[in-house]
Amino acid sequence: MTTTCTPRTKSSRRRPDLTRPDFRLSDLSETGRLQFFFHSPRSTYPIRDVTNDQRQGHKTEPHIENNTENYISECYQSNNIVPFLCSNEKFLFLFTTCKNQDLGAKYYDRRFIVGYIIKERALQRPDEHGIHWAVQGETKLVSFHDSFPLERLVGSVAPHIRMRTLTEHETQTILDHFRGSRNIIAACKREIKRLEVQV
């Protein structure tokens, strides 16, 4: 079972014409934007909620199995992913609210930037209403212990945002924080496979 971020309505089906997009995939600036996803409460790894424990659907994004976002289901497609693909921004930063209580009060129910996808390719994906677009590229994920607290970047509004563009300074601050942190994407992929058998 797959779901989108929010239930579809008639208005949500009215999309801009995406058949001939003006995407920018080269000569990118050292800037980026944020993209939210629902964390799996069953895991200490920063992975999506594949088992629907948060009752928001069996999540498919970010689809780290092939280094993409919006690969199976569109999520903030017209107001974040397509604008990102059309921009000169390089990094799609992934953030989530930690929902694993075993990680303790320092992390539980707080928001963290846990990695990024570098914009390298735009993939046209079929869906029930035609097509949507996914972004694909080199991906880095870090543990919650190495993650970047969102409140350090945006202050008290951290619990209330789902997306946001970032300045070059903000982007560099996050990248500097991640520098030297181990990329745990392989472990995250194994964790997703482990949890998928529980669905």
MIMARNU-498037 format. One record per atom (N, C-alpha, C, CB): atom name; x, y negated, z negated. Coordinates in steps of 0.001 Angstrom, whole numbers, m for minus. Last residue first. Glycine has a CB too. Layout:
<nodes>
atom, px, py, pz
CA, X, Y, Z
...
</nodes>
This chain:
<nodes>
atom, px, py, pz
N, 5013, 5446, m7579
CA, 3787, 4796, m7105
C, 2723, 5852, m6792
CB, 4076, 3925, m5848
N, 7342, 6645, m8096
CA, 6396, 6576, m9214
C, 5067, 5955, m8799
CB, 6998, 5778, m10362
N, 8957, 6357, m5978
CA, 8384, 7695, m6163
C, 7376, 7711, m7301
CB, 9489, 8718, m6433
N, 9864, 3749, m6317
CA, 8843, 4012, m5299
C, 8216, 5384, m5459
CB, 9441, 3886, m3914
N, 11934, 3837, m8159
CA, 10610, 3395, m8604
C, 9520, 3725, m7594
CB, 10623, 1904, m8868
N, 14075, 4743, m6605
CA, 13695, 5468, m7818
C, 12272, 5112, m8246
CB, 14681, 5161, m8957
N, 14231, 2766, m4647
CA, 13877, 4137, m4262
C, 13410, 4941, m5469
CB, 15074, 4835, m3598
N, 15047, 629, m6302
CA, 13769, 566, m5592
C, 13313, 1966, m5176
CB, 13884, m348, m4353
N, 17566, 1567, m7053
CA, 16519, 1389, m8071
C, 15147, 1303, m7428
CB, 16784, 128, m8907
N, 18973, 1456, m4678
CA, 18741, 2759, m5315
C, 17629, 2672, m6347
CB, 20027, 3274, m5975
N, 18986, m1314, m4334
CA, 18313, m465, m3351
C, 18020, 919, m3934
CB, 19171, m334, m2080
N, 20549, m2058, m6524
CA, 19151, m2488, m6461
C, 18361, m1659, m5457
CB, 19066, m3968, m6094
N, 23016, m1013, m5802
CA, 22338, m474, m6987
C, 20864, m852, m6986
CB, 23011, m981, m8273
N, 23517, m2706, m3624
CA, 23427, m1250, m3422
C, 22702, m592, m4591
CB, 24837, m631, m3255
N, 23635, m5275, m4802
CA, 22530, m4945, m3900
C, 22402, m3437, m3684
CB, 22721, m5646, m2559
N, 25317, m6547, m6554
CA, 24732, m5277, m6981
C, 23616, m4810, m6046
CB, 24194, m5406, m8395
N, 28286, m8177, m6462
CA, 27081, m7985, m5665
C, 26519, m6598, m5967
CB, 27379, m8153, m4138
N, 29628, m9769, m9326
CA, 29543, m8568, m8490
C, 28220, m8518, m7741
CB, 29710, m7306, m9343
N, 30901, m13079, m9253
CA, 29914, m12122, m9759
C, 29789, m10951, m8784
CB, 28531, m12808, m9970
N, 32536, m14808, m7891
CA, 33172, m13858, m8797
C, 32214, m12845, m9393
CB, 33847, m14593, m9897
N, 30065, m17241, m7751
CA, 31397, m16848, m7285
C, 32067, m15950, m8326
CB, 32274, m18101, m7000
N, 27744, m18176, m8842
CA, 27772, m16784, m8370
C, 29173, m16309, m7993
CB, 26856, m16630, m7178
N, 28407, m20834, m9356
CA, 28026, m19964, m10470
C, 28129, m18489, m10076
CB, 26596, m20288, m10935
N, 28787, m21761, m6777
CA, 29925, m21745, m7708
C, 29645, m20821, m8883
CB, 30231, m23167, m8217
N, 26159, m21588, m5871
CA, 27191, m20745, m5266
C, 28425, m20653, m6161
CB, 27581, m21287, m3887
N, 24955, m23575, m7457
CA, 24528, m22175, m7573
C, 25611, m21244, m7023
CB, 23187, m21947, m6821
N, 26339, m25847, m6565
CA, 26329, m25503, m7987
C, 25955, m24039, m8200
CB, 25355, m26408, m8747
N, 25694, m25924, m3870
CA, 27071, m25615, m4255
C, 27167, m25227, m5718
CB, 27977, m26800, m3978
N, 22984, m26653, m4048
CA, 23384, m25391, m3422
C, 24775, m24982, m3870
CB, 23337, m25508, m1897
N, 23207, m29187, m5194
CA, 22507, m28122, m5913
C, 22903, m26750, m5372
CB, 20986, m28314, m5809
N, 24600, m30511, m3096
CA, 25188, m30408, m4439
C, 24536, m29283, m5237
CB, 25041, m31741, m5196
N, 22791, m30338, m995
CA, 24096, m29698, m856
C, 24758, m29517, m2223
CB, 25004, m30525, 72
N, 19494, m29665, m2387
CA, 20526, m30521, m1821
C, 21821, m29733, m1675
CB, 20744, m31774, m2699
N, 16793, m27521, m1514
CA, 17927, m27849, m2369
C, 18904, m28754, m1637
CB, 18633, m26576, m2838
N, 13227, m27081, m1686
CA, 14457, m27285, m928
C, 15540, m27792, m1869
CB, 14234, m28280, 247
N, 11271, m24519, m3153
CA, 11827, m25877, m3265
C, 13063, m25958, m2383
CB, 12177, m26239, m4756
N, 8701, m22502, m4632
CA, 9630, m22801, m3554
C, 10121, m24228, m3742
CB, 8963, m22611, m2153
N, 7259, m22318, m6904
CA, 7431, m21081, m6144
C, 8434, m21263, m5002
CB, 6082, m20609, m5589
N, 7073, m23708, m10219
CA, 7378, m23802, m8798
C, 7520, m22415, m8184
CB, 8656, m24616, m8577
N, 6691, m23590, m12962
CA, 5555, m23982, m12135
C, 5855, m24021, m10634
CB, 5071, m25323, m12572
N, 8781, m23234, m14722
CA, 7713, m22217, m14701
C, 6644, m22451, m13646
CB, 7057, m22156, m16038
N, 10393, m25620, m14152
CA, 10806, m24282, m13708
C, 9672, m23260, m13698
CB, 11912, m23779, m14591
N, 10012, m28113, m15101
CA, 9035, m27651, m14096
C, 9342, m26229, m13633
CB, 9022, m28601, m12883
N, 12093, m28817, m16775
CA, 10868, m28283, m17383
C, 9840, m27788, m16376
CB, 10240, m29331, m18239
N, 14811, m28237, m14510
CA, 14278, m28701, m15789
C, 12966, m28043, m16172
CB, 14091, m30178, m15749
N, 16096, m27357, m12262
CA, 14882, m28172, m12067
C, 14248, m28641, m13369
CB, 13864, m27387, m11285
N, 18487, m26096, m13086
CA, 18420, m26786, m11801
C, 17255, m27769, m11741
CB, 18300, m25775, m10674
N, 18050, m24899, m15451
CA, 19259, m25708, m15329
C, 19242, m26549, m14064
CB, 20491, m24820, m15342
N, 15865, m23316, m14914
CA, 15649, m24559, m15652
C, 16880, m25467, m15633
CB, 15264, m24248, m17086
N, 16925, m21039, m13735
CA, 16274, m22026, m12890
C, 16107, m23357, m13610
CB, 14924, m21511, m12431
N, 20067, m19707, m14424
CA, 18779, m20107, m14996
C, 18143, m21235, m14186
CB, 18956, m20544, m16457
N, 21492, m17359, m12363
CA, 21502, m18795, m12628
C, 20139, m19207, m13180
CB, 21846, m19600, m11338
N, 22976, m14192, m13435
CA, 22060, m15036, m12685
C, 22146, m16502, m13128
CB, 20635, m14524, m12844
N, 24358, m12291, m14782
CA, 25138, m13193, m13937
C, 24273, m14202, m13190
CB, 25944, m12394, m12948
N, 22346, m10933, m16073
CA, 23424, m11478, m16891
C, 24277, m12472, m16110
CB, 24297, m10353, m17425
N, 20861, m9967, m13974
CA, 20302, m11071, m14754
C, 21385, m11715, m15624
CB, 19134, m10574, m15633
N, 23215, m9426, m11257
CA, 22440, m9000, m12420
C, 21839, m10213, m13114
CB, 23318, m8197, m13403
N, 22737, m10491, m7845
CA, 23530, m10367, m9063
C, 22617, m9923, m10201
CB, 24240, m11711, m9411
N, 22948, m10020, m4360
CA, 22133, m9992, m5564
C, 23050, m9798, m6765
CB, 21057, m8868, m5493
N, 23243, m11229, m1098
CA, 23926, m10977, m2367
C, 22905, m11026, m3491
CB, 25066, m12011, m2612
N, 23238, m10508, 2349
CA, 22492, m10689, 1110
C, 23371, m10384, m89
CB, 21246, m9800, 1093
N, 23217, m11593, 5682
CA, 24018, m11113, 4563
C, 23337, m11479, 3245
CB, 25447, m11701, 4620
N, 19834, m11557, 7008
CA, 21241, m11926, 6964
C, 21940, m11319, 5767
CB, 21389, m13428, 6939
N, 16686, m12662, 8255
CA, 17611, m11569, 7941
C, 19041, m12096, 7922
CB, 17473, m10414, 8968
N, 13282, m13524, 7966
CA, 14667, m13976, 8024
C, 15567, m12833, 7568
CB, 14886, m15249, 7143
N, 10395, m12987, 9996
CA, 11244, m12637, 8856
C, 12621, m13240, 9070
CB, 11338, m11092, 8672
N, 7163, m14080, 11004
CA, 8613, m14110, 11142
C, 9300, m13727, 9851
CB, 9072, m15480, 11582
N, 4298, m12476, 12555
CA, 4910, m13424, 11634
C, 6419, m13265, 11756
CB, 4423, m13195, 10155
N, 1516, m11988, 14792
CA, 2914, m11872, 14411
C, 3213, m12786, 13227
CB, 3830, m12210, 15600
N, m1522, m10778, 14365
CA, m647, m11146, 15469
C, 804, m10901, 15104
CB, m854, m12607, 15858
N, m2873, m9926, 12187
CA, m3379, m11135, 12826
C, m2502, m11597, 13976
CB, m3503, m12238, 11813
N, m1553, m7752, 11167
CA, m2946, m7559, 11580
C, m3527, m8774, 12284
CB, m3793, m7224, 10382
N, 1733, m8055, 12688
CA, 828, m7880, 11562
C, m605, m7848, 12077
CB, 1016, m9010, 10516
N, 5157, m7732, 13724
CA, 3724, m7611, 13985
C, 2943, m7515, 12682
CB, 3438, m6387, 14862
N, 7784, m10107, 13626
CA, 7177, m8936, 13012
C, 5679, m8894, 13323
CB, 7415, m8940, 11489
N, 10870, m11220, 14725
CA, 9440, m11288, 14969
C, 8804, m9984, 14501
CB, 9139, m11552, 16472
N, 13487, m12470, 12821
CA, 12873, m11253, 13360
C, 11378, m11462, 13523
CB, 13151, m10039, 12443
N, 16357, m14324, 13021
CA, 14909, m14423, 12862
C, 14287, m13213, 13554
CB, 14351, m15773, 13455
N, 19548, m14229, 11336
CA, 18635, m13795, 12392
C, 17182, m14085, 12003
CB, 18822, m12291, 12681
N, 20872, m15596, 9292
CA, 21618, m15152, 10465
C, 20714, m14787, 11635
CB, 22477, m13970, 10106
N, 21011, m17131, 6280
CA, 20215, m17109, 7514
C, 21092, m16770, 8709
CB, 19517, m18465, 7737
N, 21717, m15170, 3508
CA, 22269, m16131, 4456
C, 21500, m16010, 5773
CB, 23803, m15892, 4675
N, 19939, m14885, 574
CA, 20074, m14341, 1925
C, 20639, m15453, 2798
CB, 18693, m13808, 2487
N, 20819, m14507, m2919
CA, 20495, m15273, m1721
C, 20613, m14408, m474
CB, 21408, m16495, m1604
N, 20062, m14350, m6483
CA, 20800, m14041, m5275
C, 20361, m14888, m4097
CB, 20648, m12592, m4941
N, 18592, m15126, m8646
CA, 19318, m13854, m8751
C, 20074, m13486, m7476
CB, 18353, m12745, m9094
N, 17557, m17560, m10765
CA, 17978, m17349, m9385
C, 18929, m16163, m9397
CB, 18658, m18639, m8768
N, 15011, m17016, m13178
CA, 16417, m17000, m12815
C, 16577, m16862, m11298
CB, 17145, m15857, m13540
N, 12827, m17774, m15897
CA, 13079, m17703, m14461
C, 14565, m17846, m14147
CB, 12286, m18783, m13732
N, 11626, m15672, m18565
CA, 12280, m16881, m18072
C, 12653, m16678, m16608
CB, 13539, m17228, m18925
N, 10732, m13313, m19608
CA, 9745, m14352, m19312
C, 10371, m15701, m18962
CB, 8825, m14523, m20488
N, 13849, m12440, m20981
CA, 12443, m12083, m20777
C, 11561, m13323, m20639
CB, 11946, m11219, m21935
N, 16394, m13477, m21667
CA, 16004, m13338, m20267
C, 14502, m13157, m20071
CB, 16726, m12175, m19657
N, 16633, m13684, m24374
CA, 17444, m14595, m23557
C, 16980, m14590, m22105
CB, 18928, m14208, m23634
N, 15175, m11603, m25453
CA, 14560, m12928, m25400
C, 15342, m13915, m24541
CB, 14420, m13478, m26792
N, 15783, m8563, m23486
CA, 15805, m9441, m24651
C, 15283, m10838, m24377
CB, 17188, m9535, m25175
N, 15688, m6507, m21733
CA, 16770, m7468, m21551
C, 16827, m8512, m22662
CB, 16622, m8155, m20221
N, 13373, m5147, m22235
CA, 14614, m4562, m22742
C, 15799, m5515, m22606
CB, 14913, m3265, m22010
N, 11349, m6395, m20850
CA, 11549, m6780, m22244
C, 12838, m6213, m22828
CB, 10374, m6325, m23075
N, 11287, m7724, m17743
CA, 11738, m6527, m18453
C, 12106, m6900, m19891
CB, 12952, m5871, m17724
N, 10713, m9885, m16193
CA, 9602, m9269, m16914
C, 9990, m7977, m17623
CB, 8473, m8994, m15964
N, 11877, m12959, m15082
CA, 12272, m11668, m15639
C, 11139, m11102, m16492
CB, 13565, m11806, m16477
N, 10738, m14422, m12251
CA, 10540, m14440, m13699
C, 10871, m13054, m14227
CB, 9073, m14858, m14079
N, 13096, m15304, m9639
CA, 11995, m14529, m10206
C, 11865, m14815, m11683
CB, 12201, m13027, m9972
N, 14484, m16167, m6419
CA, 14348, m16317, m7867
C, 13089, m15622, m8358
CB, 14321, m17800, m8260
N, 16813, m16481, m3860
CA, 15729, m15666, m4406
C, 15673, m15851, m5916
CB, 15919, m14166, m4044
N, 17587, m18818, m1405
CA, 17864, m18355, m2757
C, 16625, m17675, m3333
CB, 18312, m19528, m3658
N, 18795, m18846, 1642
CA, 17487, m18646, 1020
C, 17753, m18023, m349
CB, 16534, m17729, 1912
N, 21060, m21049, 3187
CA, 20830, m20072, 2127
C, 19365, m20054, 1688
CB, 21730, m20372, 931
N, 21190, m23039, 5213
CA, 21898, m21766, 5378
C, 21445, m20683, 4415
CB, 23366, m21982, 5209
N, 19304, m25414, 7107
CA, 19685, m24815, 5834
C, 20248, m23412, 6049
CB, 18481, m24767, 4880
N, 18253, m26727, 9210
CA, 19685, m26430, 9296
C, 20212, m25843, 7996
CB, 20468, m27690, 9651
N, 15021, m25171, 9968
CA, 15905, m26167, 9376
C, 17365, m25829, 9643
CB, 15655, m26274, 7873
N, 13508, m23091, 10815
CA, 13607, m24239, 11710
C, 14612, m25283, 11221
CB, 12248, m24879, 11870
N, 13588, m21346, 8662
CA, 14151, m20909, 9933
C, 14354, m22078, 10897
CB, 13250, m19862, 10570
N, 12192, m22947, 6786
CA, 13588, m22581, 6554
C, 14264, m22181, 7857
CB, 13683, m21438, 5536
N, 9619, m23049, 7969
CA, 10412, m24280, 7827
C, 11893, m24009, 7562
CB, 9850, m25125, 6703
N, 9104, m20215, 7702
CA, 9247, m20838, 9021
C, 9959, m22185, 8925
CB, 7872, m21018, 9677
N, 9119, m20058, 4799
CA, 9987, m19234, 5648
C, 10184, m19854, 7030
CB, 9405, m17830, 5791
N, 7308, m22151, 3836
CA, 8673, m21989, 3349
C, 9561, m21230, 4334
CB, 8660, m21273, 2020
N, 4787, m22352, 4934
CA, 5260, m23493, 4137
C, 6651, m23303, 3551
CB, 4298, m23759, 3024
N, 4216, m20056, 6334
CA, 4142, m21325, 7058
C, 4724, m22493, 6271
CB, 2711, m21626, 7415
N, 4829, m17986, 4314
CA, 5317, m17972, 5685
C, 5359, m19373, 6300
CB, 4446, m17066, 6531
N, 4557, m17002, 1729
CA, 4938, m18407, 1926
C, 5499, m18603, 3332
CB, 5979, m18851, 861
N, 4971, m13997, 3194
CA, 4886, m14584, 1863
C, 5429, m16002, 1946
CB, 5673, m13733, 805
N, 3989, m11164, 5013
CA, 4327, m12581, 5018
C, 4066, m13170, 3635
CB, 3516, m13339, 6100
N, 5500, m7968, 4698
CA, 4382, m8868, 4401
C, 4846, m10310, 4465
CB, 3778, m8560, 3015
N, 7939, m7013, 5834
CA, 6695, m6228, 5866
C, 5483, m7138, 5724
CB, 6693, m5164, 4747
N, 9704, m9283, 5773
CA, 9820, m8230, 6796
C, 8523, m7431, 6940
CB, 10975, m7282, 6449
N, 10207, m11420, 4081
CA, 9000, m11458, 4911
C, 9022, m10382, 6001
CB, 8846, m12839, 5549
N, 13671, m11101, 4245
CA, 12545, m11656, 3501
C, 11407, m11844, 4481
CB, 12919, m13006, 2794
N, 16286, m8578, 4331
CA, 15308, m9493, 4907
C, 14357, m10048, 3846
CB, 14513, m8789, 5999
N, 18039, m6309, 4164
CA, 18520, m7688, 4001
C, 17578, m8724, 4607
CB, 19889, m7831, 4628
N, 16830, m3873, 4138
CA, 17492, m4289, 5379
C, 17832, m5782, 5361
CB, 16601, m3970, 6588
N, 16159, m3687, 1459
CA, 16608, m2476, 2150
C, 17277, m2800, 3488
CB, 15428, m1532, 2376
N, 15027, m5967, 535
CA, 16488, m5908, 513
C, 17034, m4658, 1191
CB, 16985, m5966, m911
N, 12670, m7755, 1089
CA, 12884, m6390, 1563
C, 14388, m6162, 1682
CB, 12160, m6138, 2937
N, 11345, m9557, m1685
CA, 12261, m9479, m556
C, 12571, m8037, m205
CB, 13546, m10231, m860
N, 8474, m7631, m659
CA, 9450, m8695, m405
C, 10076, m9189, m1706
CB, 8787, m9865, 336
N, 6527, m5894, m1336
CA, 7462, m5445, m301
C, 8586, m6448, m61
CB, 6717, m5195, 998
N, 4631, m4890, m4183
CA, 5402, m5889, m3455
C, 6415, m5264, m2491
CB, 6117, m6792, m4432
N, 1484, m4159, m4672
CA, 2738, m3423, m4520
C, 3657, m4248, m3611
CB, 2492, m1976, m3929
N, m158, m6695, m6689
CA, 45, m5921, m5475
C, 1379, m5204, m5478
CB, m53, m6813, m4267
N, m233, m7771, m9127
CA, m242, m8722, m8021
C, m26, m8019, m6682
CB, 832, m9788, m8232
N, 146, m6420, m11504
CA, m1194, m6482, m10913
C, m1320, m7587, m9857
CB, m2229, m6702, m12005
N, 2578, m5871, m12469
CA, 2070, m7217, m12745
C, 685, m7456, m12142
CB, 3041, m8252, m12213
N, 3046, m3356, m11474
CA, 2839, m3497, m12915
C, 2310, m4876, m13291
CB, 4133, m3231, m13653
N, 3502, m2425, m8851
CA, 2316, m3238, m9151
C, 2035, m3344, m10650
CB, 1103, m2656, m8450
N, 5826, m1252, m8079
CA, 4835, m389, m8730
C, 3590, m1149, m9190
CB, 5464, 305, m9916
N, 7562, m3143, m7118
CA, 7065, m2146, m6170
C, 5945, m1289, m6763
CB, 8206, m1252, m5713
N, 8414, m6085, m7612
CA, 7484, m5230, m8358
C, 6844, m4209, m7421
CB, 6392, m6083, m9055
N, 11930, m6425, m6720
CA, 10507, m6746, m6611
C, 9648, m5711, m7340
CB, 10092, m6830, m5136
N, 14740, m6718, m8997
CA, 14065, m6187, m7811
C, 12576, m6508, m7877
CB, 14285, m4656, m7690
N, 17224, m6986, m10752
CA, 16380, m8048, m10191
C, 15710, m7610, m8894
CB, 17209, m9307, m9944
N, 17072, m4377, m13266
CA, 17641, m4958, m12046
C, 16695, m6025, m11488
CB, 17907, m3852, m10979
N, 15645, m3260, m15208
CA, 16565, m4316, m15644
C, 17272, m4947, m14454
CB, 17596, m3758, m16632
N, 12221, m2428, m14564
CA, 13635, m2408, m14194
C, 14414, m3559, m14818
CB, 13777, m2458, m12688
N, 9537, m2644, m14933
CA, 10152, m1354, m15257
C, 11671, m1348, m15094
CB, 9557, m280, m14389
N, 8650, m5074, m13963
CA, 8852, m4939, m15407
C, 9529, m3639, m15815
CB, 7539, m5044, m16107
N, 9969, m6490, m11109
CA, 9450, m5227, m11637
C, 9703, m5126, m13142
CB, 10095, m4030, m10905
N, 9022, m9844, m10208
CA, 9986, m8879, m10723
C, 9285, m7626, m11240
CB, 10827, m9509, m11834
N, 7998, m11510, m7332
CA, 7558, m10896, m8582
C, 8518, m9779, m8982
CB, 6118, m10350, m8447
N, 9804, m14390, m6059
CA, 9247, m13042, m5925
C, 8888, m12509, m7309
CB, 10253, m12086, m5211
N, 10343, m17527, m4311
CA, 9944, m16754, m5494
C, 9550, m15332, m5118
CB, 8782, m17443, m6218
N, 12976, m19290, m2967
CA, 11851, m18415, m2624
C, 11570, m17503, m3819
CB, 12154, m17573, m1329
N, 14607, m22424, m2258
CA, 14206, m21369, m3184
C, 13024, m20589, m2643
CB, 13865, m21957, m4546
N, 17179, m23302, 126
CA, 15889, m23484, m527
C, 15584, m22261, m1371
CB, 14767, m23731, 509
N, 20176, m25116, 1093
CA, 19272, m23976, 1041
C, 17940, m24343, 441
CB, 19889, m22855, 258
N, 23352, m25991, 2636
CA, 22161, m26274, 1845
C, 21255, m25060, 1865
CB, 21417, m27522, 2377
N, 25576, m26543, 4379
CA, 25705, m25803, 3118
C, 24577, m26190, 2167
CB, 27083, m26074, 2458
N, 24124, m26241, 7673
CA, 24706, m27000, 6573
C, 24764, m26133, 5321
CB, 23895, m28287, 6306
N, 24955, m24485, 10713
CA, 24121, m24721, 9544
C, 24879, m25517, 8488
CB, 23635, m23394, 8959
N, 25481, m23557, 13333
CA, 25828, m24921, 12910
C, 24991, m25350, 11709
CB, 25629, m25913, 14072
N, 22569, m21444, 13882
CA, 23997, m21740, 13934
C, 24219, m23202, 13570
CB, 24580, m21428, 15339
N, 19879, m21206, 13970
CA, 20613, m20086, 13396
C, 22123, m20285, 13453
CB, 20242, m18812, 14110
N, 16806, m22605, 14031
CA, 18222, m22964, 13992
C, 18978, m21873, 13243
CB, 18437, m24359, 13317
N, 13956, m22357, 16188
CA, 14732, m21906, 15046
C, 16191, m22336, 15181
CB, 14634, m20386, 14903
N, 11287, m23254, 17242
CA, 12576, m23915, 17420
C, 13445, m23586, 16218
CB, 12408, m25461, 17589
N, 9130, m20711, 18608
CA, 9641, m21543, 17529
C, 11003, m22144, 17865
CB, 9735, m20735, 16252
N, 6824, m19729, 20188
CA, 8040, m20329, 20748
C, 8656, m21264, 19699
CB, 7727, m21108, 22080
N, 4844, m18713, 18588
CA, 5337, m17867, 19658
C, 6624, m18416, 20274
CB, 4275, m17714, 20725
N, 3492, m19944, 16610
CA, 4838, m19502, 16287
C, 5458, m18684, 17405
CB, 4825, m18699, 15018
N, 1317, m22444, 16083
CA, 1798, m21586, 17167
C, 3253, m21233, 16906
CB, 1637, m22282, 18553
N, 113, m22198, 12667
CA, 686, m22923, 13805
C, 1143, m21934, 14871
CB, 1870, m23815, 13351
N, m2865, m20330, 11801
CA, m1441, m20595, 11737
C, m1016, m21539, 12854
CB, m655, m19292, 11816
N, m5413, m19408, 9995
CA, m5139, m20407, 11015
C, m3689, m20831, 10896
CB, m6088, m21627, 10883
N, m5688, m17837, 7826
CA, m5412, m17155, 9083
C, m5100, m18142, 10198
CB, m6590, m16284, 9476
N, m6405, m19384, 5753
CA, m5021, m18915, 5744
C, m4669, m18191, 7024
CB, m4779, m18006, 4560
N, m9107, m19819, 6219
CA, m8186, m20914, 6470
C, m6749, m20430, 6528
CB, m8331, m21976, 5404
N, m10188, m17350, 5459
CA, m10275, m17778, 6844
C, m9266, m18867, 7159
CB, m11669, m18263, 7153
N, m7690, m15813, 3340
CA, m8968, m16463, 3561
C, m9022, m16871, 5025
CB, m9162, m17696, 2611
N, m5958, m13256, 1619
CA, m6212, m14010, 2842
C, m7601, m14626, 2810
CB, m6058, m13110, 4074
N, m4401, m13585, m1569
CA, m5451, m13031, m723
C, m5671, m13897, 501
CB, m6752, m12888, m1505
N, m792, m13926, m1526
CA, m2104, m14369, m1971
C, m3156, m13765, m1060
CB, m2202, m15918, m1982
N, 1326, m12390, m581
CA, 1444, m13102, m1848
C, 96, m13504, m2412
CB, 2303, m14325, m1676
N, 128, m9177, 628
CA, 761, m10462, 798
C, 785, m11165, m550
CB, 28, m11312, 1864
N, 890, m5682, 189
CA, 62, m6860, m5
C, 853, m8094, 338
CB, m460, m6938, m1439
N, 594, m2202, 889
CA, 1334, m3449, 915
C, 389, m4618, 759
CB, 2135, m3579, 2204
N, 836, 1192, 0
CA, 0, 0, 0
C, 872, m1243, 0
CB, m946, m5, m1212
</nodes>
